[in-house]
Structures are given as C-alpha cells and as structure tokens.
Amino acid sequence: MLKKIEDGLAVALVAILGVASMVIKVMQDNLHVQVMNADSIIVNVAFVFACVSGLITWREGRHLCLANVTEKFPPKVKTALGAASSFFAPLVLTQLFLASFLQIANPNQFTNNVVLFLAEKIFFAFYPLCFIMILVLILRKKEFRVAAILGIVAGLITSMGAITGVIYFWTGRFDFPRLYAISDAWNALCGKLILVFVALFVLMAFAGVPLFVAITGITYVIFSAAGGYIDVIPLEAYGKLADKSIAAIPLFTIAGYVLAQGSAGKRFVELFRALFGWFRGGTVVAAVLVLAFFSTFTGVSGVTILALGSLLAVILTGSGYEKDKAESLITSSGALGLLFPPSVAIIMYASSNYTVITQFEPGFDIINLFKAALIPGVIMSGAMIALGIVFDKNKERPAFSALKIGKALLDCVPELLLPLLICITYFSGFFNLFQAASFAVIYSVALVWLGRRDFDARKTARVVADSVPVSGGILFIIAAASGLSYWMQDANIPETVTDFITTYVSNKYLFLFLMNLALLVVGCLMDIYSAILLVSPLLLYSAASFGIPAVQAGVIFIMNLSVGFLTPPVGMDLFISSYTFKKPISQVIKGVLPFLLVQLIVLFIITYCPFFTTALLPAAESAF
C-alpha cells in the first residue's frame, strides 16, 4: 500500500510540474494574469518530487554506487563489505536527517516565503522525512540489521551538535555540557583523522554504499572538522534542488524514458533502416542515431543501453552483424546524446557553473554551450558510424525504396517533431528551460497514451513511475555534491589547484593532455553529475588561467566523462552492458576497445582543435 502511495505521489508531482508550468505561462503571457510566486511554486514542488523520487530510488535499490567493482570478490570479503556498508549508510542517513531536521526546528529558517498558502518550511520538511523513511526501509531488512542499528546509534552520537540545536530551539535550554563535550570530541576527531575518514568513505562507495551517501559522509566530516557547520549541507541541497534549471533535468529524463518504453524506439529504427539500410553499414547508422536521440533525453547512457540495447542488438544481428560487434557498438554509442540538445549534462554544467563562468565570460549563455557541443557530437557519432561500417561484413541488403522511406517517415512524424519543437521553442526564447522540459513530458506522455496508444492510462502512469528511480538517483547525487561543492568554493580550492597547476605546468597543450587523463579517471569512478559539481569548477579556473574559453572547456569536460563511461576497468557502461547482454565484463571490455580507441582519438582532436567548438558561436574566436 505504501509503495502505491509513493508511486502515485511521484506521478502526481510529475503531472503538476508539467501542467503547472504550461498553465502559468498561458496565464502570464496570453491572459496577462500574473501568478504570485510562480517560480517558488514550481521549484518547491520540484523539491518535493526530488525527495519522493530519492526515497523510491532507495526502495528499488537503484541509487548509483560502485559495488559492481567488488562483484568478483570472495564471499567472505563481500559479506564483510556488506556489513560495513550496512553500518555506514544508516550512520550518514541519520546525520542527514538530524542536520535537516535542525532547519525545521529553527524558527528563523524559511520565514520569508509562503507558497500555495503554505510556509516554505513545509516543503523543506519532505527532506528529513525522506531520510527517516529510508532508515525505516533499512531496518525492515533482516540482513545486517544489527549493523544498521549500530550505524544509527553512531549517527546519533556524531550528530550531537544538531541534537543540542533542536533542543535549544524547542525549549530554550542550552545547559548540556556532556552533549557539547561529545560534539566537540567528534569535531576534534574529524580534524585529526579527516584523511582517514575520507578514504574510508571512498572505500565504502566501492563496498556498496550509494555514492550520494559516500559524498555526504565526506562532506559531513569536512564540515565537522571545520567546527561543525553542518547546517550548510541540507541548505545547499535545498538551494540546488529548488532551482528551475536543475528541476528540468528529471523532466527531460522522464520524457526520454517514456518514449523508450513505448513504440518510439521501434519507429525510429524502422525509419533509419529505411533511410540507410540499403547501403553497407546502414543499420549501423540507424542504431547510432537512435542511441544518440534517446540518450539526449535520458541524460544517463546506461538507461539507453538498458531500454534499447536488446532491441537494437536483435536488429543489428538480424541484418547480418556479428553479435559481439553489435553489442559493443551499442555499448560504445550509449553516451553520444550527452553532446546534443537538450542534453541534461550540458544543462547541469551550465547552471551549476554559471557564476564561475560569468566571471570569465560575462556574456555567457547556455545556448552557446549547446552550439559548441554540436559539431563535436556529430564528429563523435560519425566516428562510431564509420567504425561500425568497417565491421559490417554483410553483403545482403534490402533494395532502396522511396515508398518504404515515405511510409516510415510519416509513421515517425510525431516522434521527430519533439526534439525539433524543443529546440525551436527553447532557442527562440518562447520557452525557458523548465518550460521546454515540461512540454517534453506532456508531449511524450500524450504521445504514448493518446496518440500511439502504446499504453492505457494505468500503464502510462506505471511507466512514469518506473522512470522515477532514474531521476531520483540523479537528483540525490546533485544534492549530495552541492554541500561539498560549497566547501570547495569557500575554501578556495579551485584557486589553490589553479595556482599549483600553473606553477608546475606552463604549457597549454600539456595542461590539456593532463586534464584529459585526469577526467578519464574521473569518468570511470564518478557519475557525471557528481563530477560536474565537484570537478568542473577546478577545471574552469585552471582552463581560464590558460586562456581556454568556458564553452570549450565544458565540451572537453563532457566528452571526457562520456568516454570515461567506457574506460576499463570500472567504466559504468561496461557493467551495464555486461548486465544487459549477460556476458562477462572481460568480454565486454575486449569488444569495446576498438570503439574506445576511436573515441579517444576524436577526443584529442576536439581538445587540440578549438575550431570545432567555436565554429557555430557568434564572433567565434580561437582559444589558441
């Protein structure tokens, strides 16, 4: 029953976000009726959705982690790591609950805005509620329950600063010397063992602790060592999730997921097969274009591989393509869409770094970043197509048929209109980013339900609910990384790193080479959203010191991370492919190596030839 309530609430919030945005636009632009606190309504509903989706993602066991690295470990080692994971996850979640609940108890917090006749604090309350619900889910499992209880106790002990704060706000009392002593002892311990704690949480990420928990654990230790300023963690999370640009990300993801679960994938395949299937490698072209299209919306290459991998593999092998080569092509092309509008990775990069970017480029616009990534995206896609054609040994191909192309094109018009309408309405300024995302959700749901009738109303709602864990995983990573990102900016880490780099690296080309190597490692070990929040500020400051434009640095950054998904031994897409195609990870790695090599070549071409990123920009100027 509780599961149905959670899923129903998530679907309802998606509907509200999509419809409310369009209604507000019509009222304000066409009826000239101003909606009070319109932006606050949208972002606070989006924040509640983020909390609900994070809870559902935990319930489904789909929060991002690096546990696939330990799959081959001996059973006893895996059991020990499981027990450790079951201790540390509740510890951090308890800390998160109390740090966020402290903001609810604080009468001076969230006092300015009233949204839908409700205090903003009511919306924020979903954040601590989410964590207490997750802790309940953990305790309901019998396996490692003792470790989980011990973790909660440890979380309480290490949260004495928050506990005493809550007591003070509720009672006005502050005479608790023993509790303060425990808090001071914890802060002092963090100061002495900060590197040990950081290493421990990194290890826990590999042991199965979700990445957002590991990142939050590191952040909590850092702020504790600095004097216990843990208030920053939930407040930064709220500030980041209650942002219209960030709120657009799950909507685009849901739109792509809904289309992928419907008949859109098959229709695109049929269209591209009709267009290109009559010449050698035509089916390869079709597969790559379909993968690029869907990963553009989902924002997570793994989702595209999981949703369409089996279908595309059947089509490629049915056209005479070798099974291993087909699966390797699909795996290698799963992240191509990150470079095409409305890429959520580009949205995330531009929105999270907007303040930093405008320091160096006052006239920066996210549209310029979309334009800068377009040619590199075409080149990378073309490279995958070219190599795919080389491996296509099939000599039997259907004859060219204009009639078949026309039929497939007519059959696919509604699906083709979606990206076209998004680009036109957004780039023309008719829609802002969130409105474009809302339109994408409404359009995709209406298409699979009312247009194509792929699903009835109940099944459509189920598909939307199934897409929620994808969004929840992304949003909780963003929330977790926001606190650590704040600390890095506050501690002037980007400037420190830049000073260090410029001291020992004076050549721009050497810097770009080292940056590529570092980002490939980051792409292996970290999801793209954590990397954007934590690593991209370092890159921007350092790149600016060498005169590299922010748009070029952004394209290089995103390309590196997309290639990192394929980089052995722990590239995320390698494990997703292993799961999707039910083959050993070693075989997956062997198959993608030629494609990985070609992507690395393209990456270095784009890195050292800025023309490809600046050609479409107004008054394009070379960085070199």
C-alpha positions in Angstrom: 0.0 0.0 0.0 2.8 2.4 1.0 4.6 1.7 -2.3 1.4 2.6 -4.3 1.1 5.9 -2.3 4.8 6.8 -3.0 4.5 5.9 -6.7 1.1 7.7 -7.0 2.6 10.8 -5.3 5.6 10.8 -7.7 3.4 10.5 -10.8 1.1 13.3 -9.5 4.1 15.6 -8.9 5.4 15.0 -12.4 1.9 15.9 -13.7 1.8 19.0 -11.6 5.2 20.1 -12.7 4.4 19.6 -16.3 0.9 21.1 -16.4 1.5 24.0 -13.9 4.4 25.3 -15.9 2.3 25.5 -19.1 -0.7 26.9 -17.2 1.4 29.7 -15.6 2.9 30.6 -19.0 -0.5 30.9 -20.6 -1.9 33.0 -17.8 1.1 35.3 -17.7 1.9 35.6 -21.4 -1.5 35.3 -23.0 -4.1 36.3 -20.4 -1.7 38.8 -18.8 -2.6 37.5 -15.3 0.4 37.5 -13.0 0.7 34.4 -10.8 2.1 35.3 -7.4 5.3 33.4 -6.5 5.1 31.4 -9.7 8.8 30.4 -9.6 8.6 29.5 -6.0 5.6 27.2 -6.7 7.5 25.4 -9.4 10.8 25.0 -7.6 9.2 23.9 -4.3 7.0 21.3 -6.0 10.2 20.1 -7.8 12.0 19.9 -4.5 9.2 17.7 -3.1 9.5 15.5 -6.2 13.2 15.2 -5.7 12.7 13.9 -2.1 10.0 11.4 -3.1 12.0 10.2 -6.1 15.1 9.7 -3.9 13.0 7.6 -1.5 11.6 5.5 -4.3 15.1 5.1 -5.8 16.3 3.7 -2.4 13.3 1.4 -2.2 14.1 0.0 -5.6 17.8 -0.3 -4.8 18.8 1.9 -7.7 20.9 4.6 -6.2 24.3 4.9 -8.0 27.2 3.1 -6.4 30.4 1.4 -7.3 29.6 -2.0 -5.9 30.0 -3.7 -9.3 33.7 -3.4 -8.7 33.5 -5.9 -5.9 31.3 -8.5 -7.6 34.2 -10.9 -8.1 35.4 -10.7 -4.5 35.3 -13.9 -2.4 32.0 -14.4 -0.5 33.6 -13.8 2.9 35.0 -10.4 1.8 31.7 -9.5 0.2 29.9 -10.3 3.4 32.3 -8.1 5.4 31.9 -5.3 3.0 28.1 -5.7 3.1 28.1 -5.4 6.9 30.3 -2.3 6.7 28.0 -0.8 4.1 25.0 -1.5 6.3 26.7 0.3 9.2 27.9 3.4 7.3 24.8 4.1 5.2 22.5 4.4 8.3 25.1 6.5 10.1 25.2 9.1 7.3 21.5 9.0 6.8 20.9 9.6 10.5 23.3 12.6 10.3 21.5 13.9 7.3 18.1 13.5 9.0 19.2 15.4 12.1 21.1 18.1 10.1 18.0 18.8 8.0 15.5 18.4 10.9 17.5 21.1 12.7 16.4 23.5 10.0 12.8 22.6 10.7 13.2 23.3 14.4 15.0 26.6 13.7 12.2 29.3 13.9 14.3 31.7 11.9 14.8 29.4 8.9 12.5 29.6 5.8 10.4 32.5 7.2 10.3 34.7 4.1 8.2 32.8 1.5 4.7 31.5 1.5 4.0 29.1 -1.4 0.4 27.9 -2.2 -0.6 29.3 1.3 2.0 27.1 2.9 5.2 28.1 4.6 8.2 27.2 2.6 9.4 25.1 5.6 6.5 22.7 4.9 8.1 21.8 1.6 11.6 21.5 3.1 10.2 19.1 5.7 10.0 16.4 3.0 13.8 16.3 3.0 14.2 15.0 6.6 11.0 12.9 6.2 12.6 11.2 3.2 15.7 10.2 5.2 13.6 8.8 8.2 11.6 6.8 5.7 14.8 5.4 4.1 16.0 4.4 7.6 12.7 2.6 8.2 13.3 0.7 4.9 16.8 -0.3 6.1 15.6 -1.6 9.4 12.9 -3.7 7.8 15.5 -5.9 6.2 16.8 -8.7 8.5 20.2 -9.0 6.8 22.8 -6.9 8.6 20.1 -5.3 10.9 22.4 -5.2 13.9 25.0 -3.3 11.8 22.3 -0.9 10.7 21.1 -0.3 14.3 24.7 0.4 15.4 25.1 2.8 12.4 22.0 4.7 13.6 23.4 4.9 17.1 26.7 6.1 15.8 24.8 8.7 13.7 23.1 10.0 16.8 26.4 10.2 18.7 28.1 12.1 15.9 25.2 14.5 15.5 25.2 16.0 19.0 25.6 19.5 17.5 22.3 19.1 15.7 20.6 17.4 18.6 21.5 20.2 21.0 20.4 22.7 18.4 17.0 21.1 18.1 16.6 21.0 22.0 17.6 24.7 22.2 15.1 25.8 19.5 12.3 23.8 21.2 13.0 24.5 24.9 15.4 27.4 25.0 17.8 25.4 27.1 21.5 25.1 26.3 23.0 23.7 29.5 24.1 20.3 28.3 27.8 20.2 28.9 28.2 16.5 28.3 26.4 16.6 25.0 28.6 19.6 23.9 31.6 17.6 25.0 30.6 14.7 22.7 30.1 17.2 19.9 33.5 18.8 20.4 35.2 15.5 20.7 33.7 14.4 17.4 34.7 17.6 15.7 38.3 17.3 17.0 38.5 13.7 15.9 37.4 14.7 12.4 40.1 17.4 12.4 42.8 14.8 13.3 41.6 11.9 11.1 40.0 13.7 8.2 42.1 11.9 5.6 41.3 8.6 7.2 37.6 9.3 7.2 37.6 10.5 3.6 39.5 7.3 2.5 37.1 5.2 4.5 34.0 6.7 2.7 35.7 6.2 -0.7 36.2 2.6 0.2 32.5 2.3 1.3 31.5 3.6 -2.1 33.1 0.5 -3.6 31.6 -1.6 -0.9 28.0 -0.8 -2.0 27.2 2.4 -0.1 25.4 4.7 -2.6 27.5 7.5 -4.0 25.3 10.2 -2.6 25.8 8.7 0.9 29.6 8.5 0.5 29.8 12.1 -0.8 27.6 13.3 2.1 29.7 11.4 4.6 32.8 13.1 3.3 31.1 16.5 3.4 29.9 15.9 7.0 33.4 15.0 8.2 34.9 18.1 6.5 32.3 20.5 8.0 32.7 18.8 11.4 36.4 19.3 11.2 35.9 23.0 10.4 33.8 23.5 13.5 30.5 21.7 13.0 28.9 23.9 10.3 26.6 21.0 9.2 23.7 23.4 8.6 25.2 24.1 5.2 24.7 20.5 3.9 20.8 20.5 3.8 20.6 24.1 3.0 22.9 23.8 0.0 20.9 20.7 -1.1 17.7 22.6 -0.9 19.2 25.5 -2.8 20.4 23.3 -5.6 17.3 21.1 -6.0 15.0 24.2 -5.8 16.5 25.5 -8.9 14.5 25.7 -12.2 17.4 24.5 -14.3 18.0 21.5 -12.1 14.3 20.8 -11.9 14.3 20.5 -15.7 16.7 17.5 -15.6 14.3 14.9 -14.2 11.6 16.0 -16.6 13.8 15.5 -19.7 14.9 12.2 -18.2 11.3 11.0 -17.7 10.3 12.1 -21.2 13.1 10.1 -22.8 12.3 7.1 -20.6 8.6 7.2 -21.5 9.4 7.3 -25.2 11.9 4.5 -24.9 9.4 2.3 -23.2 6.8 3.0 -25.9 7.0 2.3 -29.6 9.2 5.3 -30.4 12.4 3.2 -30.5 11.0 0.7 -33.0 9.6 3.5 -35.2 13.0 5.3 -35.2 14.7 2.1 -36.1 12.3 1.4 -38.9 12.8 5.0 -40.3 16.5 4.9 -40.2 16.7 1.4 -41.6 14.5 2.6 -44.5 16.7 5.6 -45.0 20.1 3.9 -44.6 19.6 0.2 -44.7 20.1 -0.2 -48.4 23.8 0.5 -48.3 26.6 -1.1 -46.3 26.5 -0.1 -42.7 23.1 1.4 -43.0 21.8 -0.5 -40.0 24.7 0.8 -38.0 23.8 4.4 -38.9 20.2 3.6 -37.7 21.4 2.2 -34.4 23.8 5.0 -33.6 21.2 7.7 -34.4 18.6 6.0 -32.2 21.0 5.7 -29.3 22.1 9.4 -29.7 18.5 10.5 -29.7 17.4 8.7 -26.6 20.5 9.4 -24.5 20.0 13.1 -25.3 16.8 13.0 -23.2 17.6 10.4 -20.6 20.9 12.0 -19.7 22.2 8.7 -18.5 23.8 6.5 -21.1 23.1 3.3 -19.0 19.3 3.9 -19.2 19.5 4.0 -23.0 21.5 0.8 -23.1 19.1 -1.0 -20.8 16.0 0.3 -22.5 17.0 -0.2 -26.2 20.1 -2.4 -26.1 18.4 -5.8 -26.6 16.1 -4.4 -29.4 19.0 -2.8 -31.3 21.1 -5.9 -30.9 18.4 -8.1 -32.5 18.1 -5.7 -35.4 21.8 -5.5 -36.0 22.3 -9.2 -35.8 19.2 -9.7 -38.0 21.0 -7.6 -40.6 24.0 -9.9 -40.6 26.1 -8.0 -38.0 28.2 -10.1 -35.6 26.6 -10.4 -32.2 29.6 -9.3 -30.2 30.3 -6.4 -32.6 26.7 -5.3 -32.4 26.7 -5.3 -28.6 30.0 -3.4 -28.5 28.7 -0.8 -30.9 25.6 -0.3 -28.7 27.7 0.0 -25.5 30.1 2.5 -27.1 27.3 4.7 -28.5 25.2 4.9 -25.4 26.5 8.3 -24.3 26.6 10.2 -27.6 23.4 12.1 -26.8 25.2 14.0 -23.9 26.5 16.3 -26.6 23.2 17.2 -28.3 20.4 19.5 -27.1 18.6 19.2 -24.7 21.4 17.3 -23.0 20.8 17.4 -19.3 24.6 17.1 -18.8 25.1 20.4 -20.6 22.2 21.9 -18.6 23.8 20.8 -15.4 27.3 22.0 -16.3 26.0 25.5 -17.3 23.6 26.0 -14.4 26.0 24.8 -11.7 28.9 26.8 -13.0 27.0 29.9 -14.2 28.5 32.2 -11.5 32.0 31.0 -12.2 31.7 31.1 -16.0 30.4 34.6 -16.0 33.4 35.8 -14.0 35.5 35.0 -17.1 32.8 35.4 -19.8 30.2 37.9 -18.8 28.0 37.4 -21.8 27.8 33.6 -21.4 24.6 31.9 -22.5 23.8 28.2 -22.1 22.7 28.2 -25.8 26.3 28.9 -26.7 27.3 25.7 -24.9 24.7 23.7 -26.8 26.1 25.2 -30.1 29.7 24.4 -29.1 28.9 20.8 -28.4 27.0 20.2 -31.6 29.9 19.7 -34.1 31.9 17.5 -31.6 28.8 15.4 -31.1 28.4 15.0 -34.9 32.1 14.0 -35.2 31.9 11.5 -32.4 28.7 10.0 -33.8 30.2 9.9 -37.2 33.3 8.1 -35.9 31.1 5.4 -34.3 29.2 5.0 -37.5 32.4 4.8 -39.6 34.0 2.1 -37.3 30.7 0.3 -37.2 30.6 0.2 -41.0 34.1 -1.2 -41.1 32.9 -4.2 -39.0 29.8 -4.7 -41.2 30.6 -7.7 -43.4 27.1 -8.4 -44.6 26.6 -8.2 -48.3 22.9 -8.8 -48.4 20.9 -5.6 -48.1 17.4 -4.6 -49.0 16.9 -2.5 -52.1 16.4 1.2 -51.8 12.7 2.0 -51.6 11.4 5.6 -51.6 7.9 4.2 -50.8 9.2 2.5 -47.7 11.1 5.6 -46.6 8.0 7.8 -47.1 5.8 5.4 -45.1 8.4 5.1 -42.2 8.8 8.9 -42.2 5.0 9.5 -42.0 4.8 6.9 -39.2 7.5 8.7 -37.2 6.5 12.3 -37.7 5.2 12.9 -34.1 8.4 11.5 -32.6 10.6 13.6 -34.9 8.6 16.7 -34.0 9.5 16.5 -30.3 13.3 17.4 -30.5 12.5 19.9 -33.2 9.9 21.7 -31.2 12.1 21.7 -28.1 15.0 23.3 -29.9 12.8 25.8 -31.7 10.8 26.9 -28.7 13.8 27.0 -26.4 16.4 28.6 -28.7 13.9 31.2 -29.8 13.2 32.1 -26.2 9.5 31.1 -26.4 10.1 28.6 -23.6 12.6 28.8 -20.8 14.5 25.6 -20.0 12.0 24.3 -17.4 9.0 25.0 -19.7 10.7 23.1 -22.5 11.2 20.2 -20.2 7.6 20.4 -19.1 6.5 20.4 -22.7 8.7 17.4 -23.4 7.0 15.4 -20.6 3.4 16.4 -21.6 4.2 15.6 -25.3 5.8 12.3 -24.7 3.1 11.1 -22.2 0.3 12.2 -24.5 2.0 10.5 -27.5 2.4 7.1 -25.9 -1.0 7.2 -24.2 -3.4 9.1 -26.5 -1.5 9.2 -29.8 0.1 5.9 -30.3 -1.9 4.1 -27.6 1.1 2.1 -26.6 -0.3 2.1 -23.1 -3.6 2.7 -21.4 -3.9 5.3 -18.6 -2.9 2.9 -15.9 0.1 1.5 -17.8 1.2 5.0 -18.7 1.2 6.0 -15.1 3.2 2.9 -14.3 5.8 3.7 -16.9 6.2 7.2 -15.5 6.6 5.7 -12.0 9.2 3.3 -13.3 11.2 6.3 -14.6 11.3 8.0 -11.2 14.2 6.0 -9.8 16.4 7.2 -12.7 15.5 10.8 -11.7 15.9 10.2 -8.0 19.4 8.8 -8.4 20.5 11.9 -10.4 18.8 14.4 -8.0 20.3 12.9 -4.8 23.7 12.9 -6.3 23.3 16.6 -7.2 22.0 17.3 -3.7 24.9 15.5 -2.0 27.6 17.0 -4.2 26.2 20.6 -3.6 27.5 20.7 0.0 31.0 19.5 -0.9 31.0 21.9 -3.8 30.1 24.8 -1.5 33.1 23.8 0.8 35.4 23.7 -2.2 34.4 27.2 -3.2 34.5 28.5 0.3 38.0 27.0 0.9 39.2 28.5 -2.4 40.1 25.0 -3.6 39.7 25.9 -7.3 42.2 28.8 -7.0 44.6 26.7 -5.0 44.5 23.9 -7.6 45.0 26.5 -10.3 48.0 28.0 -8.6 49.5 24.6 -8.2 49.0 23.7 -11.8 50.3 26.9 -13.2 53.4 26.6 -11.0 54.3 23.2 -12.5 52.6 23.3 -15.9 53.4 26.3 -18.1 52.4 24.8 -21.5 48.7 25.0 -22.5 48.9 21.8 -24.6 50.5 19.8 -21.7 47.7 21.1 -19.4 45.0 19.9 -21.8 46.7 16.5 -22.1 46.9 16.1 -18.3 43.3 17.4 -18.0 42.1 14.7 -20.4 43.9 12.0 -18.5 42.5 13.2 -15.1 39.0 13.4 -16.5 39.1 9.9 -17.9 39.8 8.6 -14.5 37.0 10.8 -13.0 34.7 9.4 -15.7 35.5 5.9 -14.6 34.9 6.4 -10.9 32.3 9.1 -10.6 28.9 9.7 -12.2 28.7 12.7 -14.5 26.6 14.8 -12.1 28.9 14.5 -9.2 31.8 15.2 -11.5 30.2 18.4 -12.8 29.5 19.7 -9.4 32.8 18.7 -7.8 35.4 18.7 -10.6 34.2 21.2 -13.2 34.9 24.3 -11.0 38.5 23.2 -10.7 38.7 22.7 -14.5 37.1 26.1 -15.2 39.5 28.1 -13.1 42.5 26.2 -14.4 41.4 26.4 -18.0 40.7 30.1 -17.7 44.3 30.7 -16.5 45.5 29.2 -19.8 43.0 31.3 -21.9 40.7 28.4 -22.7 37.1 29.5 -23.2 34.5 28.1 -20.8 32.4 26.6 -23.6 35.4 24.7 -25.0 36.4 23.6 -21.5 32.8 22.4 -21.0 32.7 20.4 -24.2 36.0 18.8 -23.4 34.8 18.0 -19.9 31.6 16.3 -21.0 33.3 14.4 -23.8 35.9 13.1 -21.4 33.3 11.8 -19.0 31.3 10.1 -21.7 34.4 8.3 -22.8 35.2 7.6 -19.2 32.0 5.5 -19.0 33.8 3.1 -21.4 37.2 3.2 -19.9 38.4 -0.1 -18.2 38.4 -1.4 -15.6 35.4 0.3 -13.9 33.7 2.4 -16.6 30.0 2.4 -15.6 28.7 1.5 -19.1 30.9 -1.6 -19.2 29.0 -3.1 -16.2 25.6 -2.0 -17.6 26.4 -3.7 -20.8 27.5 -6.8 -19.0 24.2 -6.9 -17.2 22.1 -6.1 -20.3 23.7 -8.6 -22.7 24.5 -11.2 -20.0 28.2 -11.5 -20.8 31.4 -11.4 -18.7 32.8 -8.0 -18.1 36.2 -9.1 -19.6 34.4 -9.9 -22.9 32.6 -6.5 -22.8 35.9 -4.7 -22.4 37.6 -6.6 -25.2 34.7 -5.8 -27.5 34.6 -2.0 -26.8 38.4 -1.4 -27.1 38.4 -0.5 -30.8 35.5 1.9 -30.3 37.2 3.3 -27.2 40.4 3.9 -29.2 38.5 5.8 -31.9 36.6 7.9 -29.2 39.9 8.8 -27.6 41.3 10.0 -31.0 38.2 12.1 -31.5 38.5 13.5 -28.0 42.1 14.6 -28.6 41.2 16.1 -32.0 38.4 18.2 -30.3 40.7 19.1 -27.5 43.5 20.5 -29.7 41.4 21.9 -32.5 39.2 24.6 -30.8 37.6 25.4 -34.2 35.2 22.5 -33.8 33.8 24.0 -30.6 33.8 27.7 -31.6 32.7 27.4 -35.3 29.0 27.9 -34.6 29.4 30.6 -31.9 28.9 34.3 -32.7 32.1 36.1 -33.4 34.0 32.8 -32.8 37.5 33.2 -31.6 40.1 30.6 -31.3 41.4 29.9 -27.8 44.8 29.1 -29.3 
